[in-house]
């Protein structure tokens, strides 16, 4: 497939990517070569589908709702919210690991708020 121009670009959670890949598969991604024979899905798409099936937690709507709720918190960027929705941290240390590359540190109350949001969507 040759891409001539990027129309829009957005970051997806694993659950949203899984839903998109499944929609492509059911929409007719597998084409028939001859009567009764089917062509395999391309390697990259198959690997992406396997990865999202293995690691996606929850559904696409739940993960987007979690991201929207997280964006209302202090010191929250969209990319970090998406990372939290993908990983669904259960301990304060996991949240600190997600924020390790940031130039600021979180307070205990900030971490608790994040964990409370995540607990709602488990």
C-alpha positions, 0 to 999 in steps of 0.5 A: 500500500502506497501512502501519498498523503497523511490526512490526520494523525492521532495516538490510539490506545491498544484497545482502540487499535485492536478494535480498528484491526478487528474491524478491518479484518471483518470488513474483508481484509482477507481476499479470495485468490480463487474459489475457496482459497484465501490470501493471508493477511500481511505480516505487519498487520497480523503481528499488530493484531496479535500484539493488541489481542495479547496486551490490550486491557478493556475495551476502546470506549472504556480506555477513551473514557479513562483518558478523558477522566485522566486529562482532567487531573493536574500534570497530565498530558495526553500521551501519558494518559494513553500510556496509563490506559494501556498499562493500567498501573496498580501501584504507586511505583508503576505510576512513578515509572510512567512519569520517570522521564518527566521533569516533575515529580508527582505528589502522593495525592496525585498518584492516588487520584490516578490510581483511583481513576484506573480502579474505576475502569478495571 
